[in-house]
Amino acid sequence: MKKIRVKQVRSKIRRPQDQKRTLEALGLRKMDQVVEHEASATILGMVNKVKHLVSVEEVK
């Protein structure tokens, strides 16, 4: 399965509670923090929900 690298590039301040919780569930707690995840349907759905706050790249 592919891996993706997710980086938080925008702040979660003044965002709805569900978006804050999604960032927390992805493991992102601070700006510019980077986490790696398997590219499962669940993770991709979470990333899609906060796509305006994160950047995503595929890990080779």
TIFI-846100 format. One record per residue: residue number from 1; residue in one letter; chain; x, y, z of N, C-alpha, C in turn. Coordinates in pm, 1 decimal, always signed. Layout:
<pts>
@n = NUM, res = A, chain = A, n_xx = X, n_yy = Y, n_zz = Z, ca_xx = X, ca_yy = Y, ca_zz = Z, c_xx = X, c_yy = Y, c_zz = Z
...
</pts>
This chain:
<pts>
@n = 1, res = M, chain = A, n_xx = +83.5, n_yy = -117.8, n_zz = +0.0, ca_xx = +0.0, ca_yy = +0.0, ca_zz = +0.0, c_xx = +88.4, c_yy = +124.6, c_zz = +0.0
@n = 2, res = K, chain = A, n_xx = +44.3, n_yy = +228.4, n_zz = -68.0, ca_xx = +121.0, ca_yy = +352.0, ca_zz = -76.5, c_xx = +121.6, c_yy = +424.7, c_zz = +56.8
@n = 3, res = K, chain = A, n_xx = +224.6, n_yy = +505.5, n_zz = +74.8, ca_xx = +232.6, ca_yy = +591.2, ca_zz = +192.2, c_xx = +222.8, c_yy = +735.4, c_zz = +145.8
@n = 4, res = I, chain = A, n_xx = +163.7, n_yy = +819.1, n_zz = +230.3, ca_xx = +156.6, ca_yy = +961.5, ca_zz = +202.3, c_xx = +215.9, c_yy = +1038.0, c_zz = +319.3
@n = 5, res = R, chain = A, n_xx = +269.6, n_yy = +1154.2, n_zz = +288.9, ca_xx = +325.3, ca_yy = +1243.1, ca_zz = +390.5, c_xx = +233.0, c_yy = +1364.4, c_zz = +397.9
@n = 6, res = V, chain = A, n_xx = +180.4, n_yy = +1390.4, n_zz = +516.8, ca_xx = +85.3, ca_yy = +1499.4, ca_zz = +536.9, c_xx = +151.0, c_yy = +1604.6, c_zz = +625.6
@n = 7, res = K, chain = A, n_xx = +146.0, n_yy = +1730.9, n_zz = +580.7, ca_xx = +206.3, ca_yy = +1841.1, ca_zz = +655.9, c_xx = +100.9, c_yy = +1948.4, c_zz = +679.3
@n = 8, res = Q, chain = A, n_xx = +89.6, n_yy = +1994.3, n_zz = +802.9, ca_xx = -5.0, ca_yy = +2101.3, ca_zz = +834.1, c_xx = +58.2, c_yy = +2233.7, c_zz = +793.0
@n = 9, res = V, chain = A, n_xx = -7.3, n_yy = +2305.9, n_zz = +702.0, ca_xx = +48.2, ca_yy = +2430.6, ca_zz = +650.9, c_xx = -32.4, c_yy = +2553.5, c_zz = +692.6
@n = 10, res = R, chain = A, n_xx = -155.1, n_yy = +2533.3, n_zz = +743.2, ca_xx = -236.7, ca_yy = +2644.7, ca_zz = +791.5, c_xx = -286.5, c_yy = +2613.5, c_zz = +931.7
@n = 11, res = S, chain = A, n_xx = -313.9, n_yy = +2717.9, n_zz = +1006.1, ca_xx = -354.1, ca_yy = +2703.7, ca_zz = +1145.5, c_xx = -495.9, c_yy = +2650.5, c_zz = +1159.8
@n = 12, res = K, chain = A, n_xx = -519.9, n_yy = +2582.6, n_zz = +1271.6, ca_xx = -653.9, ca_yy = +2533.2, ca_zz = +1300.7, c_xx = -734.4, c_yy = +2632.4, c_zz = +1384.3
@n = 13, res = I, chain = A, n_xx = -677.6, n_yy = +2748.4, n_zz = +1412.6, ca_xx = -749.0, ca_yy = +2852.5, ca_zz = +1486.5, c_xx = -864.5, c_yy = +2903.6, c_zz = +1400.1
@n = 14, res = R, chain = A, n_xx = -979.2, n_yy = +2923.1, n_zz = +1463.9, ca_xx = -1102.0, ca_yy = +2969.8, ca_zz = +1398.6, c_xx = -1154.7, c_yy = +2871.6, c_zz = +1294.6
@n = 15, res = R, chain = A, n_xx = -1134.0, n_yy = +2744.9, n_zz = +1317.3, ca_xx = -1188.6, ca_yy = +2639.0, ca_zz = +1232.3, c_xx = -1297.0, c_yy = +2565.6, c_zz = +1310.3
@n = 16, res = P, chain = A, n_xx = -1389.9, n_yy = +2501.6, n_zz = +1240.5, ca_xx = -1493.1, ca_yy = +2422.8, ca_zz = +1310.1, c_xx = -1430.6, c_yy = +2309.1, c_zz = +1391.0
@n = 17, res = Q, chain = A, n_xx = -1500.6, n_yy = +2269.8, n_zz = +1494.7, ca_xx = -1450.3, ca_yy = +2166.8, ca_zz = +1585.7, c_xx = -1421.1, c_yy = +2035.0, c_zz = +1514.2
@n = 18, res = D, chain = A, n_xx = -1502.5, n_yy = +1997.3, n_zz = +1415.1, ca_xx = -1479.5, ca_yy = +1870.5, ca_zz = +1346.8, c_xx = -1349.3, c_yy = +1872.7, c_zz = +1268.0
@n = 19, res = Q, chain = A, n_xx = -1310.7, n_yy = +1989.4, n_zz = +1213.1, ca_xx = -1183.3, ca_yy = +1998.3, ca_zz = +1141.8, c_xx = -1066.1, c_yy = +1991.2, c_zz = +1239.1
@n = 20, res = K, chain = A, n_xx = -1079.6, n_yy = +2051.6, n_zz = +1355.2, ca_xx = -975.0, ca_yy = +2043.1, ca_zz = +1457.2, c_xx = -954.5, c_yy = +1898.1, c_zz = +1500.1
@n = 21, res = R, chain = A, n_xx = -1064.5, n_yy = +1827.1, n_zz = +1519.9, ca_xx = -1056.2, ca_yy = +1686.8, ca_zz = +1562.3, c_xx = -996.1, c_yy = +1599.5, c_zz = +1452.9
@n = 22, res = T, chain = A, n_xx = -1025.4, n_yy = +1632.0, n_zz = +1328.0, ca_xx = -968.2, ca_yy = +1555.2, ca_zz = +1217.7, c_xx = -817.1, c_yy = +1573.0, c_zz = +1213.3
@n = 23, res = L, chain = A, n_xx = -768.4, n_yy = +1695.0, n_zz = +1231.7, ca_xx = -623.6, ca_yy = +1718.6, ca_zz = +1236.3, c_xx = -559.8, c_yy = +1641.0, c_zz = +1350.5
@n = 24, res = E, chain = A, n_xx = -624.4, n_yy = +1642.6, n_zz = +1466.3, ca_xx = -573.1, ca_yy = +1568.1, ca_zz = +1581.7, c_xx = -568.3, c_yy = +1418.8, c_zz = +1552.3
@n = 25, res = A, chain = A, n_xx = -672.5, n_yy = +1367.5, n_zz = +1487.1, ca_xx = -678.3, ca_yy = +1225.2, ca_zz = +1454.5, c_xx = -569.8, c_yy = +1186.7, c_zz = +1354.1
@n = 26, res = L, chain = A, n_xx = -532.1, n_yy = +1279.3, n_zz = +1268.2, ca_xx = -422.5, ca_yy = +1253.5, ca_zz = +1174.1, c_xx = -286.6, c_yy = +1261.3, c_zz = +1243.4
@n = 27, res = G, chain = A, n_xx = -283.4, n_yy = +1313.4, n_zz = +1365.8, ca_xx = -157.8, ca_yy = +1324.1, ca_zz = +1439.2, c_xx = -92.0, c_yy = +1459.4, c_zz = +1423.4
@n = 28, res = L, chain = A, n_xx = -164.7, n_yy = +1557.2, n_zz = +1370.7, ca_xx = -110.2, ca_yy = +1691.3, ca_zz = +1349.7, c_xx = -153.6, c_yy = +1781.4, c_zz = +1463.9
@n = 29, res = R, chain = A, n_xx = -56.7, n_yy = +1828.8, n_zz = +1540.1, ca_xx = -88.0, ca_yy = +1910.7, ca_zz = +1655.1, c_xx = -29.1, c_yy = +2051.2, c_zz = +1645.3
@n = 30, res = K, chain = A, n_xx = +71.4, n_yy = +2070.9, n_zz = +1559.6, ca_xx = +137.3, ca_yy = +2200.8, ca_zz = +1545.3, c_xx = +153.6, c_yy = +2234.9, c_zz = +1397.7
@n = 31, res = M, chain = A, n_xx = +175.1, n_yy = +2360.6, n_zz = +1370.9, ca_xx = +204.4, ca_yy = +2404.8, ca_zz = +1235.0, c_xx = +335.9, c_yy = +2342.3, c_zz = +1188.4
@n = 32, res = D, chain = A, n_xx = +343.4, n_yy = +2312.1, n_zz = +1060.6, ca_xx = +461.8, ca_yy = +2255.7, ca_zz = +994.8, c_xx = +499.3, c_yy = +2116.7, c_zz = +1044.9
@n = 33, res = Q, chain = A, n_xx = +412.1, n_yy = +2052.7, n_zz = +1120.5, ca_xx = +437.3, ca_yy = +1916.5, ca_zz = +1163.3, c_xx = +407.1, c_yy = +1821.3, c_zz = +1047.6
@n = 34, res = V, chain = A, n_xx = +488.7, n_yy = +1717.2, n_zz = +1033.7, ca_xx = +473.5, ca_yy = +1621.4, ca_zz = +924.4, c_xx = +450.1, c_yy = +1482.7, c_zz = +983.1
@n = 35, res = V, chain = A, n_xx = +352.0, n_yy = +1410.0, n_zz = +926.4, ca_xx = +326.2, ca_yy = +1271.8, ca_zz = +966.0, c_xx = +313.1, c_yy = +1187.1, c_zz = +839.7
@n = 36, res = E, chain = A, n_xx = +342.6, n_yy = +1059.2, n_zz = +853.0, ca_xx = +327.3, ca_yy = +965.7, ca_zz = +742.1, c_xx = +218.9, c_yy = +865.2, c_zz = +776.2
@n = 37, res = H, chain = A, n_xx = +136.3, n_yy = +834.6, n_zz = +675.9, ca_xx = +27.7, ca_yy = +739.3, ca_zz = +692.5, c_xx = +19.0, c_yy = +650.8, c_zz = +569.3
@n = 38, res = E, chain = A, n_xx = -39.8, n_yy = +533.1, n_zz = +587.6, ca_xx = -77.0, ca_yy = +450.1, ca_zz = +473.2, c_xx = -190.3, c_yy = +520.9, c_zz = +399.3
@n = 39, res = A, chain = A, n_xx = -195.4, n_yy = +506.6, n_zz = +268.6, ca_xx = -297.7, ca_yy = +575.4, ca_zz = +188.3, c_xx = -425.6, c_yy = +492.5, c_zz = +182.9
@n = 40, res = S, chain = A, n_xx = -486.2, n_yy = +468.9, n_zz = +298.2, ca_xx = -611.9, ca_yy = +393.8, ca_zz = +303.9, c_xx = -728.4, c_yy = +488.4, c_zz = +275.6
@n = 41, res = A, chain = A, n_xx = -844.1, n_yy = +431.8, n_zz = +251.1, ca_xx = -962.7, ca_yy = +512.0, ca_zz = +222.5, c_xx = -998.5, c_yy = +602.0, c_zz = +340.9
@n = 42, res = T, chain = A, n_xx = -980.5, n_yy = +552.6, n_zz = +460.2, ca_xx = -1012.1, ca_yy = +630.6, ca_zz = +579.9, c_xx = -922.2, c_yy = +753.0, c_zz = +590.4
@n = 43, res = I, chain = A, n_xx = -793.0, n_yy = +732.4, n_zz = +575.2, ca_xx = -696.7, ca_yy = +842.6, ca_zz = +585.6, c_xx = -718.8, c_yy = +943.3, c_zz = +473.2
@n = 44, res = L, chain = A, n_xx = -741.7, n_yy = +894.9, n_zz = +351.9, ca_xx = -763.2, ca_yy = +985.7, ca_zz = +239.4, c_xx = -889.7, c_yy = +1068.6, c_zz = +258.8
@n = 45, res = G, chain = A, n_xx = -993.1, n_yy = +1011.2, n_zz = +318.3, ca_xx = -1114.0, ca_yy = +1086.2, ca_zz = +348.7, c_xx = -1089.2, c_yy = +1194.2, c_zz = +452.4
@n = 46, res = M, chain = A, n_xx = -1008.0, n_yy = +1163.1, n_zz = +552.1, ca_xx = -974.2, ca_yy = +1261.9, ca_zz = +654.4, c_xx = -892.9, c_yy = +1376.0, c_zz = +593.7
@n = 47, res = V, chain = A, n_xx = -797.8, n_yy = +1340.2, n_zz = +508.1, ca_xx = -715.1, ca_yy = +1441.8, ca_zz = +442.6, c_xx = -802.9, c_yy = +1530.2, c_zz = +354.0
@n = 48, res = N, chain = A, n_xx = -898.2, n_yy = +1470.5, n_zz = +284.6, ca_xx = -986.7, ca_yy = +1547.0, ca_zz = +197.2, c_xx = -1069.6, c_yy = +1648.0, c_zz = +275.9
@n = 49, res = K, chain = A, n_xx = -1105.8, n_yy = +1612.9, n_zz = +397.6, ca_xx = -1187.4, ca_yy = +1701.6, ca_zz = +481.2, c_xx = -1110.3, c_yy = +1826.9, c_zz = +522.2
@n = 50, res = V, chain = A, n_xx = -979.2, n_yy = +1814.9, n_zz = +538.7, ca_xx = -897.7, ca_yy = +1929.8, ca_zz = +581.4, c_xx = -794.5, c_yy = +1966.2, c_zz = +474.7
@n = 51, res = K, chain = A, n_xx = -827.2, n_yy = +1944.6, n_zz = +349.2, ca_xx = -730.4, ca_yy = +1966.8, ca_zz = +240.6, c_xx = -686.0, c_yy = +2112.0, c_zz = +230.2
@n = 52, res = H, chain = A, n_xx = -765.8, n_yy = +2205.8, n_zz = +280.2, ca_xx = -728.0, ca_yy = +2346.8, ca_zz = +276.5, c_xx = -629.7, c_yy = +2383.5, c_zz = +388.6
@n = 53, res = L, chain = A, n_xx = -604.6, n_yy = +2290.9, n_zz = +480.1, ca_xx = -513.3, ca_yy = +2317.1, ca_zz = +592.8, c_xx = -383.1, c_yy = +2237.6, c_zz = +581.9
@n = 54, res = V, chain = A, n_xx = -376.5, n_yy = +2141.0, n_zz = +491.1, ca_xx = -260.1, ca_yy = +2052.7, ca_zz = +483.7, c_xx = -206.8, c_yy = +2045.1, c_zz = +341.3
@n = 55, res = S, chain = A, n_xx = -83.0, n_yy = +1998.9, n_zz = +330.6, ca_xx = -27.2, ca_yy = +1962.6, ca_zz = +199.5, c_xx = +4.2, c_yy = +1813.2, c_zz = +204.9
@n = 56, res = V, chain = A, n_xx = -11.3, n_yy = +1746.4, n_zz = +91.2, ca_xx = +5.1, ca_yy = +1602.0, ca_zz = +84.9, c_xx = +101.5, c_yy = +1568.0, c_zz = -26.7
@n = 57, res = E, chain = A, n_xx = +192.3, n_yy = +1474.9, n_zz = +1.0, ca_xx = +279.5, ca_yy = +1423.4, ca_zz = -105.2, c_xx = +297.0, c_yy = +1274.9, c_zz = -86.0
@n = 58, res = E, chain = A, n_xx = +322.1, n_yy = +1207.9, n_zz = -195.4, ca_xx = +340.2, ca_yy = +1063.5, ca_zz = -192.1, c_xx = +484.6, c_yy = +1031.4, c_zz = -154.6
@n = 59, res = V, chain = A, n_xx = +503.0, n_yy = +932.4, n_zz = -69.1, ca_xx = +636.8, ca_yy = +889.3, ca_zz = -27.5, c_xx = +680.9, c_yy = +779.8, c_zz = -123.1
@n = 60, res = K, chain = A, n_xx = +803.5, n_yy = +789.5, n_zz = -169.7, ca_xx = +853.3, ca_yy = +690.0, ca_zz = -264.8, c_xx = +926.7, c_yy = +578.5, c_zz = -195.6
</pts>
